[in-house]
Amino acid sequence: MKIVKQDTKDGIMEVVPEILDDLWHLSHIVEVGDNVSSKTTRRIQDTAGDKLRSDRGVKKTFFLGIDVESISFHIFTGKLRLTGVITRGPEDLIPLGSHHTLEVKLNIPLVIKKEKWSKYAINRVKQAMESSKKLSAIIIVLEDDVATIGLMRQYGLEYYGPIHGGISGKRIIDKNRNKKVQSFYEHVVDSISKFENLQNIIIAGPGFVKNDFFEFLKDKHSDLAKKAILESTGAGGRVGIQEVLKKGTVEKLTVENRISLEIRAVNDLLTEIAKNSSMAVYGEKEVIDAINMGAVEKLLILDTVVPVNDMIKHMEIVENMKGEVIVISSEHEGGEQLKSLGGLAAILRYPLS
């Protein structure tokens, strides 16, 4: 995420979401009651002529501001929608006071105005900016004895390689061929291991070399194999990397990783509860009491609970005491399990009794 403008006096921040994770962060930064503005498209009835141009009207794009009444982020599709009452826009096209839904899109500026920016919201902006420095994915396209690597960064794609193995074809007798293949694969591993905070590895290509390399990772570098998936392409090299991008594989992995992290956090909580452990609490009163005592190490809160009962204040207390806050989506199994516990739970630093 990129900050274009910040006016602390008037509570205004203009941001540009650049990756799918930024939309997820924004779904927790924007709150009911905020005023947001962005470009939007709305179907307008054209009544200038003798008859309507179309029963459905014509699409027009313009800048629109709304007072937010509801926030909807669909974790599986990555769509962020903000619905509310229109406060500004071209009055010849739309009536002020009517309702509209803004769909927040990548690389389109969004202006957010708050009465007061909480520490929690500011921290979420910082988290989004910090994540922009990390690689979102590495794409390795293998064809025969050539590996081409694509580094997915916030600002775009950066190519690395190609890496040549110098391996003879299978039909040519070479007693050292297997050693050369292993050496080639190690060279590829060395090339990607230099990048820190690797999250997603996509191994792609038109033939079976990608499968062989994946098996090599599982055998020799299981830590990398756990972060990798296979993807078929019709071509190798940079063309193959572009094929992977067009399939949306990187975006799908980002969503799956986010869901996996949240479900793992809920499972850890349920494990503590199943042991009748005094290191876990759930339910609004119990959790808030633990927060006020400074006992919460990890707070799990359902996304639908965040806007109610002054929860952001409690989330800030946890963070101020060096605790971790994890917002759980209500759209997957982990969210359903947390909802059954009241939508609020915590892992403690020490037992309360």
CORLINZI-V347333 format. One line per field, one symbol per residue. ss: DSSP state (a for helix, b for strand, c for the rest). A space follows every 50 residues. Layout:
ss->???
This chain:
ss->cbbbbbbccccbbbbbcccaaaaaaaaaacccccbbbbbbbbbbcccccc cccccccbbbbbbbbbbbbbbbbbccccbbbbbbbbbbccccccccccbb bbbbccccbbbbbcccccaaaaaaaaaaaaacccccbbbbbbbccbbbbb bbbccbbbbbbbbbccccccccccccaaaaaaaaaaaaaaaaaccccccc bbbbbcccaaaaaaaaaaaacaaaaccbbbbbccccaaaaaaaaaaacaa aaaaaaaaaaaaaaaaaaaaaaaacccccbbbcaaaaaaaaacccbbbbb bbccccccccaaaaaaaaaacccbbbbbccccaaaaaaaacccbbbbbcc ccc
